């Protein structure tokens, strides 16, 4: 319990995605790092030290519980082991929803794409969500408007398990229009966040959370993405940790498919046009 409380303090004080702090915690352990911060032994981390001294692990856990969530740490048996592949594994994760579904992430596909999709993109993302569910694999995405939402909804229609990795805290409910969708995901899946419940969703946190989407899944499928898109970051994060990346082609003159065509042209992604093609690529690396 002491380790969990120390991790809770560190989680609340340190922004996710830091290679330095991930390595410090892995090397020294969360209790030692917490104690060193409390003793001001990291002069360059004065703001983190200040936050550590302002709250206890028990207070952090209480705040998480009040938000209807629980904290998951690497010490837990159901911690997703795939996260170890990241250069900066999360200190902990906050979870809302059905904890018993965490083992299902072992066989999962992330489906990502633009927030401004065409009807073609929405249809394909939805169909892929249904198809992945039919194969009894989980669907992971970022809970955003557009392709993410279509993939989540498709999986729910297919009565599958879907997971939304959010860029902000659970109490902020971003985007607000997805309040009902997030409630549905909690009923038959999971919401995951790397920040405290009241932390707002701001641009850099979406980029940080993209690495989690990439690492939690066996492979990433990009349905529609502009030439410069956060979805491409997710794809490249996946490629960096040797996860298969796939992209769905669109019309050659469609701006919303330029990112997909770029990934295919640069040999970062395999071209796929159906769920069966996706499953052909990932089932050899599935865990029974």
C-alpha positions, 0 to 999 in steps of 0.5 A: 500500500505504501508503494501505491500511495507514493505512486499516487503522489507522484502521479498527481505531481508529475506530468505524464510522458517524462522519460527522466521521471519514468527512468528515476521511478523504475530505477529507485522505486516510487517511494524513494523518488517521492522521498527525494522530492520531499527532501528537495533533492531535485533542485530543477524540479521545484514545482513538482516538489511543491506539489508533492508537499501539498498533498498526501497519497491518501488525499490523491486516492480520495479525489480519484475515488470521488470521480468514480474512478480507481488508480491502476499501477504497475504493481497491479496484476492487471496492469497492461504489460505492453506499456513497458515498451514505451520510453516513458511508461505512465507512473499510473493510470486512472480507470473508469468502467469495467476493470474485468475487461483490462485483460482483453486489451491483450488483443486489441486494435487502435482505430484513429483518425481526423476530427473532421472526417468525411461520410466515407471515413465515418462509415469505414471507422464504424464498420471497422469497429463492428468488424473488430468486435465481431472478431472478439478483439477490443477497439481502442481510440481517443474518444475524440469527435470524428473517426474516434467516435465512429470507431467506438460507436461501431464497436458498441454496436458490435457488442464489443469492448471499447476503450477511450484514452482521454486527453484530460481528466474525467471530471472535465468530460472533453469533448462535452458532446460525448458525455453520453458516449463516455457513459456507454463506454463505461458500461461495456468498456473502459475510460483511461486517463493519465491525469487527475480528474480535474486536469483540463484537456489541452493540446500537448496532453493529446499528443502525450496520450497518443503514445498510450493508444499506440502501446495498449493495442497490438496494432494501429489503423488510421482511417482518415488523417490530414497531412499534418494530424495528431493521428499520424503521431499515434501511428509513428508512436506505434511504429517506434515500438514495433507495432504494425501500422495500417492505413485506409486509402481514400480518394487521391484528391481528398485532403482528409486522406493525405495523411494516410497516403503519406504513411503508405508512401513512406512505408510506415503503414500497410494499406488495408481496405477491410477488417479481414486484412487487418486481422490477417496482419495481427492475428499471428501476434495475438495471445490466446 
